[in-house]
Amino acid sequence: MQKKSHDPEMLAEPDEAQRWRERDLAVLWHPCTQMREHPDTLPLLPIARGEGPWLIGRDGRRYLDAISSWWTNLFGHAEPRIAAAIAQQASTLEHVILAGCSHAPAVELAEKLLAIAPKEPARAPLSKVFYADNGSAGVEVALKMAFHWFRNRGIEGRHKFIALEGGYHGETLGALAVGDIPLYRRVYAPLLTEALFAPSPDAYLCEPGESPADRARRAANALRELLERHAGEVCALILEPRLQCAGGMRMHDPLYLRLARELCDEHGVYLIADEIAVGFGRTGTMFACEQAPPSLPSSASGTGSEGNTAGIQPDFLCLSKGLTGGSLPLAAVLTTESIYEGFLDDSREKAFLHSHSYTGNPIACAAALATLAIFEQDNVIARNRFTAARMTELAAPFADHPHVADVRQAGMVVAFELTNNGNKATPFDPASRIGLRAYREALRRGVLLRPLGNILYWMPPYCVDDEALQLLADTTRTAIDTAIGEAACA
């Protein structure tokens, strides 16, 4: 009988894999990596191909892609329907400049995205799509549009952005300016425009006796105070709905989305929803914005206001990552007709001249169209609910682990907060490298985890089956125990 791919006894290092590591490190500079940690401290995985939720190394080992390859992969690697769409489009039209030209994939994708975008009955719908190359570039587009719209209206004072503490929106300078993770922004602070940061509604920060909804209200009150303090200065609020991913998979009650939407309306501020990581079914609905509760009744009699339905509609919706099923880089920024019209003028200075060479690339758009078709054909959102329920069952026992302070979940995302003795007040010393130790042990057992500091998380492709989920749960527990044991002996 063939040995299972995740058998920890499979530890041999074939020459082919080692040769590939040497070739790689001779020429490549990897992203988000301290390169000195390669090749010893941080194992480098030479990957030959993908198959469903699995990555297959050049040495033949199989690894469960528990993080969806940086949160991009939805339906598994080498999904044949997406691959076929890419191949067909590549043989027809690989690329054409989108300034002054048009092509079917870009138009059809825009139509479909606008049709499924979050809607509120009392608002004019999102009606225009601007393409970019990746998530960070999409955020840049939204930020620039929000600022430029006010400028085109002759309102010069609206030049500040509000973002949430602990948020992350990308690595380009504009996106980095509205991020609040010191590791990424500290060095570049002299290059960044000033942003205002509002307290996060992160439920992990609840005080004793405080519910996640109470925490959301408290954070919204602080946002209100910030908007009042900077009245007439703010052009937009940017946030990650439901889940601050790079900030530690921090989750908040969706009530905050409703309160933030209402505060933006009250102060004439645009709302930018960064659904780059959380869109396309990750948190349980197609878009996380759909989870906001209905607005409060408009009178004491309990009569609801017009459009009193669940879900909010942002003024800008930023999409990427899962947009192409994890196959190709593409971003889309959806916005309203009134914002679009604010750039129509005889003067080119009032036009939105932001551009990328590969804006609206036909092959990437074809991949995105295939992705949206799979959602329809496979009833993905409904199927995900069953998978998420199984993930809940497998994650529940971790709440009793002596070094797990919190187990949290939003749809297809589960996170485990590791602290000393499970106490929120006593996080592990970063020097103990608990997350790195857990990562190495998980790799040894055939699972690719990529902890955020001392936070482990599951964000697998939607095609993951029960056997793979069981492997993920068993490996995560072993990885935690091994990492803590190693740190104690260090």
C-alpha positions in Angstrom: 0.0 0.0 0.0 1.4 3.4 -1.0 2.3 5.6 2.0 0.1 8.6 2.6 1.5 11.9 1.4 1.3 13.4 4.8 3.1 10.6 6.6 5.7 12.2 8.9 8.1 9.4 8.1 8.5 10.7 4.6 11.4 12.9 5.5 14.0 12.1 2.8 15.3 15.0 0.8 15.6 13.9 -2.9 18.4 15.5 -4.8 16.0 17.1 -7.3 14.3 19.2 -4.6 17.6 20.3 -3.1 19.0 21.2 -6.5 15.9 23.3 -7.1 16.3 25.1 -3.8 19.8 26.0 -4.7 18.8 27.3 -8.2 16.0 29.4 -6.6 18.1 31.0 -3.9 20.8 31.8 -6.4 18.4 34.2 -8.3 15.2 34.9 -6.5 14.2 37.4 -3.8 11.0 36.2 -2.3 8.1 38.4 -1.0 7.4 39.0 2.6 10.5 37.0 3.7 13.6 37.6 5.6 15.9 35.9 3.1 18.5 35.1 5.7 16.0 32.5 7.1 16.3 30.5 3.9 17.3 27.8 3.4 17.6 26.6 7.1 15.2 28.4 9.5 12.4 28.7 7.0 12.1 25.7 4.7 11.6 26.5 1.0 9.1 24.4 -0.8 9.8 23.7 -4.5 6.3 23.1 -5.9 5.9 21.3 -9.2 2.1 21.3 -9.6 -1.3 21.7 -7.8 -4.2 19.4 -7.6 -7.4 20.4 -5.9 -6.5 21.5 -2.4 -3.1 19.9 -2.7 0.3 21.2 -3.7 2.8 18.6 -5.0 6.5 19.3 -4.4 9.3 18.5 -6.8 10.2 15.7 -4.5 6.7 14.1 -4.9 5.4 15.1 -1.4 1.9 16.5 -1.1 1.0 19.4 1.0 -2.5 20.5 2.0 -2.8 24.2 0.9 -4.5 25.3 4.2 -4.2 29.0 3.3 -5.4 28.9 -0.3 -2.1 30.2 -1.6 -2.3 33.6 0.1 -6.1 33.5 0.2 -6.5 33.5 -3.5 -7.6 30.0 -4.4 -11.3 29.2 -4.3 -11.9 25.9 -6.0 -8.6 24.1 -5.9 -5.5 24.2 -8.0 -5.6 23.4 -11.7 -9.4 23.8 -11.8 -10.2 22.5 -15.3 -13.0 25.0 -16.1 -10.8 28.0 -15.3 -7.8 26.5 -17.1 -10.0 25.9 -20.2 -11.3 29.5 -20.2 -7.7 30.8 -19.9 -6.5 28.6 -22.8 -9.4 29.5 -25.1 -9.0 33.3 -24.4 -5.2 33.1 -24.9 -5.7 31.6 -28.4 -8.1 34.4 -29.3 -6.8 37.7 -27.7 -4.1 37.7 -25.1 -4.1 41.5 -24.4 -5.1 44.9 -25.8 -4.8 48.4 -24.4 -8.0 49.2 -22.6 -7.6 52.9 -23.1 -9.6 53.6 -26.3 -10.3 49.9 -26.9 -12.8 47.4 -25.7 -13.1 43.6 -25.6 -15.8 41.1 -24.6 -14.3 39.6 -21.4 -13.9 43.0 -19.8 -17.4 44.1 -20.6 -19.0 40.8 -19.7 -17.1 40.6 -16.4 -18.1 44.1 -15.4 -21.8 43.4 -16.1 -21.7 40.2 -14.0 -19.9 41.9 -11.1 -22.3 44.8 -11.0 -25.2 42.3 -11.1 -24.1 40.5 -8.0 -22.6 43.4 -6.1 -24.1 44.4 -2.7 -27.2 46.5 -3.0 -29.3 48.7 -0.7 -32.8 49.5 -2.2 -32.6 53.1 -1.1 -29.3 53.7 -2.8 -28.3 54.1 -6.4 -26.5 50.9 -7.3 -22.8 50.4 -8.0 -22.7 50.9 -11.7 -19.1 51.3 -13.0 -16.1 49.0 -12.9 -12.4 50.2 -13.0 -9.9 47.4 -13.4 -6.4 47.2 -11.9 -3.7 44.6 -11.7 -3.8 43.4 -8.0 -5.4 44.2 -4.7 -3.1 46.9 -3.6 -3.4 48.6 -6.9 -7.2 48.4 -6.6 -7.0 50.1 -3.2 -4.9 52.9 -4.8 -7.6 53.4 -7.4 -10.4 53.8 -4.7 -8.3 56.1 -2.6 -7.4 58.3 -5.5 -11.0 58.4 -6.9 -12.4 59.4 -3.5 -10.0 62.2 -3.1 -10.2 63.4 -6.7 -14.0 63.5 -6.7 -14.0 66.1 -3.9 -11.3 68.1 -5.7 -13.3 68.1 -8.9 -16.1 69.5 -7.0 -13.9 72.3 -5.7 -13.8 71.0 -2.2 -10.1 71.2 -1.4 -10.2 70.3 2.3 -11.3 66.7 1.9 -7.9 65.1 1.7 -7.7 62.7 4.7 -8.6 59.0 5.0 -9.8 57.1 8.1 -8.8 53.5 8.4 -9.0 51.0 11.2 -6.3 50.1 13.7 -4.9 46.8 12.8 -6.0 47.0 9.2 -4.1 46.1 6.1 -4.8 47.2 2.5 -1.6 46.4 0.6 2.1 47.4 0.1 2.0 50.2 -2.4 2.6 53.6 -0.8 -1.0 54.8 -0.8 -2.4 51.4 0.4 0.4 51.2 3.0 -0.5 54.6 4.3 -4.0 53.4 5.4 -2.6 50.2 6.9 -1.8 49.9 10.6 0.6 47.0 10.9 3.9 48.4 12.2 6.0 45.6 10.7 5.0 46.6 7.2 4.8 50.4 7.5 7.3 51.5 10.1 10.3 51.7 7.8 8.4 53.5 5.1 6.6 56.0 7.4 8.5 59.0 6.1 7.1 58.3 2.6 3.5 57.9 3.6 0.7 60.4 3.6 -0.9 60.9 7.0 -4.0 58.8 7.7 -6.4 58.9 10.7 -6.9 55.6 12.5 -10.1 54.6 14.3 -10.3 51.9 17.0 -10.9 48.5 15.5 -14.2 46.7 16.3 -12.1 43.5 16.8 -14.1 41.2 19.0 -10.9 39.9 20.6 -10.6 43.3 22.3 -13.9 42.9 24.1 -13.7 44.0 27.8 -15.0 41.6 30.4 -18.8 41.3 30.0 -18.8 43.0 26.7 -20.3 41.3 23.7 -18.9 41.6 20.1 -21.9 43.8 19.3 -21.1 46.1 22.3 -17.6 46.3 21.1 -18.8 47.3 17.6 -20.9 50.0 19.1 -18.0 51.3 21.2 -15.8 51.4 18.2 -18.5 53.1 16.1 -18.8 55.8 18.8 -15.0 56.4 18.6 -15.4 56.6 14.8 -18.1 59.2 15.3 -15.9 61.3 17.5 -13.0 61.1 15.0 -15.3 62.2 12.2 -16.6 65.1 14.3 -13.1 66.2 15.3 -12.0 66.2 11.6 -15.3 67.5 10.1 -14.8 68.6 6.5 -11.4 67.0 6.2 -12.2 63.3 5.5 -12.9 62.0 2.1 -13.3 58.3 2.8 -13.3 55.6 5.4 -11.6 52.3 4.3 -12.2 49.0 6.1 -12.1 45.3 5.7 -15.6 44.0 6.3 -16.0 41.4 9.0 -12.4 40.2 9.0 -9.1 42.0 9.3 -6.9 39.4 7.7 -3.2 40.3 7.8 -3.8 42.0 11.1 -4.3 38.6 12.7 -7.6 37.3 11.3 -9.4 39.7 13.6 -13.2 39.4 13.3 -15.9 41.9 14.2 -19.6 41.9 14.6 -21.3 42.9 11.3 -23.2 45.5 13.3 -20.2 47.7 12.8 -20.7 47.8 9.1 -24.2 49.2 9.5 -23.0 51.8 12.0 -20.0 52.8 9.8 -22.2 53.1 6.8 -24.6 55.4 8.6 -21.8 57.5 10.0 -20.3 58.0 6.6 -23.6 59.1 5.2 -24.1 61.5 8.2 -20.7 63.1 7.6 -20.6 63.1 3.8 -17.7 60.6 3.7 -17.3 57.8 1.2 -17.1 54.2 2.4 -14.5 52.0 0.7 -15.0 48.3 1.4 -11.8 46.3 0.9 -13.2 42.9 0.1 -10.0 41.8 -1.6 -9.5 38.9 0.8 -13.0 38.4 2.2 -15.1 38.6 -0.9 -16.3 35.7 -3.1 -17.7 33.5 -0.3 -14.9 33.5 2.3 -17.0 34.7 5.2 -20.2 32.9 4.4 -21.9 35.2 1.9 -20.7 36.2 -1.5 -19.6 39.5 -0.1 -19.0 40.3 3.6 -20.9 43.6 3.3 -24.1 41.5 2.9 -23.9 40.4 6.6 -24.6 43.9 8.0 -27.9 43.9 10.0 -30.8 46.0 8.8 -30.9 49.7 9.8 -32.7 50.6 13.0 -36.4 51.6 12.8 -36.8 55.2 11.9 -39.4 56.0 14.6 -40.5 54.8 18.0 -43.5 53.1 16.5 -41.1 50.6 15.0 -41.8 51.5 11.3 -38.7 50.8 9.4 -37.2 53.2 6.9 -37.3 52.6 3.2 -34.8 49.9 2.2 -34.6 48.5 5.7 -32.9 45.3 4.7 -29.8 43.4 5.7 -26.5 44.3 4.1 -24.8 47.5 3.2 -23.6 49.0 -0.1 -20.3 50.7 -0.1 -19.4 53.6 -2.4 -16.3 51.7 -3.5 -16.0 47.9 -3.5 -12.4 46.6 -4.0 -12.1 43.0 -5.3 -9.1 40.8 -6.2 -7.6 37.5 -5.0 -10.5 35.1 -5.5 -11.8 37.1 -8.4 -10.0 34.8 -10.8 -10.2 31.7 -8.6 -6.6 32.2 -7.7 -5.3 31.8 -11.2 -4.2 35.2 -12.4 -3.7 38.7 -11.0 -6.7 41.0 -11.5 -8.5 43.6 -9.4 -11.8 45.4 -9.9 -13.1 48.6 -8.2 -16.8 49.0 -8.3 -18.3 52.4 -7.8 -21.4 54.5 -8.4 -22.7 56.5 -11.3 -22.5 59.8 -9.3 -18.8 59.3 -8.5 -18.2 58.4 -12.2 -20.0 61.5 -13.3 -17.8 63.6 -11.1 -14.9 63.0 -13.5 -16.8 64.0 -16.7 -15.5 67.3 -17.9 -13.9 69.0 -20.9 -10.7 69.2 -18.9 -8.4 66.1 -18.9 -7.2 67.2 -15.4 -10.6 66.2 -14.1 -10.4 62.8 -15.8 -9.2 59.8 -13.8 -5.9 59.2 -15.6 -4.7 56.3 -13.4 -3.6 53.4 -15.6 -1.9 50.0 -15.7 -0.5 48.4 -18.8 -2.5 45.2 -18.2 -5.7 46.9 -17.1 -8.6 44.6 -17.9 -6.4 41.9 -19.4 -8.6 39.6 -21.5 -7.1 36.4 -20.2 -7.5 37.4 -16.5 -11.1 38.6 -17.2 -11.9 35.2 -18.9 -10.6 33.4 -15.8 -12.8 35.6 -13.6 -15.8 34.9 -15.8 -15.2 31.2 -15.4 -14.9 31.7 -11.6 -18.3 33.4 -11.4 -19.8 30.7 -13.6 -18.6 28.0 -11.1 -20.4 29.8 -8.3 -23.6 29.4 -10.3 -23.0 25.9 -11.5 -21.9 24.4 -8.2 -24.1 26.3 -5.7 -20.8 27.2 -4.0 -22.2 29.4 -1.2 -24.6 26.7 0.0 -22.0 24.0 -0.1 -19.6 26.2 1.8 -22.0 26.4 4.7 -21.7 22.6 5.2 -17.9 22.8 5.0 -17.8 25.7 7.4 -20.0 23.7 9.9 -17.6 20.9 9.8 -14.7 23.3 10.4 -16.6 24.6 13.4 -16.8 21.0 14.8 -13.1 20.3 14.3 -12.1 23.7 15.7 -14.3 23.5 18.9 -11.9 21.3 20.9 -9.1 23.8 20.5 -11.0 26.1 22.9 -9.9 23.8 25.7 -6.3 23.8 24.7 -4.2 25.3 27.6 -2.4 27.7 25.2 -5.3 28.8 23.0 -6.8 32.1 24.1 -9.4 32.3 21.3 -11.0 30.3 18.6 -12.9 32.4 16.1 -14.6 31.8 12.8 -16.1 33.7 9.9 -17.4 31.3 7.3 -14.5 29.4 5.7 -11.9 31.1 7.9 -11.0 29.8 11.4 -8.2 31.4 13.6 -6.5 30.2 16.8 -4.9 32.8 19.0 -1.9 31.3 20.8 -0.9 32.8 24.1 1.0 31.8 27.2 -1.4 29.7 29.3 -4.3 30.8 27.1 -4.3 34.2 28.8 -5.0 37.2 26.6 -2.9 39.3 28.9 0.2 37.2 28.4 1.0 36.8 24.7 4.0 34.7 23.8 7.3 36.6 23.5 7.9 37.1 19.7 11.4 35.8 20.2 10.0 32.3 21.0 8.9 32.0 17.3 5.9 29.9 18.2 4.2 30.5 14.9 7.4 29.6 12.9 7.9 26.4 14.9 4.3 25.4 14.3 4.7 26.1 10.6 7.7 23.9 10.4 6.0 21.0 12.2 2.9 21.3 10.0 5.1 21.2 6.9 6.7 18.0 8.2 3.2 16.5 8.4 2.1 17.6 4.9 0.1 20.8 5.7 1.0 24.3 4.5 0.1 26.8 7.3 1.5 30.3 7.3 0.9 31.8 10.8 0.4 35.5 11.4 2.8 35.8 14.3 1.4 33.5 16.9 -2.0 33.2 15.2 -2.7 30.0 13.3 -5.5 30.0 10.8 -7.4 27.8 8.4 -8.5 29.2 5.0 -8.6 26.2 2.7 -9.9 26.1 -0.9 -13.6 25.4 -1.0 -13.1 21.9 -2.5 -11.4 20.6 0.7 -13.0 17.3 1.8 -13.6 15.8 5.2 -10.4 13.7 5.2 -8.3 16.7 4.4 -10.0 18.8 7.1 -9.4 16.0 9.7 -5.7 16.1 8.7 -5.7 19.8 9.0 -7.2 19.7 12.6 -4.9 16.9 13.7 -1.8 18.5 12.3 -2.7 21.9 13.8 -3.0 20.4 17.3 0.3 18.6 16.9 2.0 21.7 15.5 0.8 23.8 18.4 2.0 21.2 21.0 5.3 20.7 19.2 6.0 24.5 18.9 5.3 25.2 22.6 7.4 22.2 23.6 10.3 23.3 21.5 10.1 26.9 22.8 10.1 25.7 26.4 13.3 23.7 25.8 15.0 26.5 23.8 
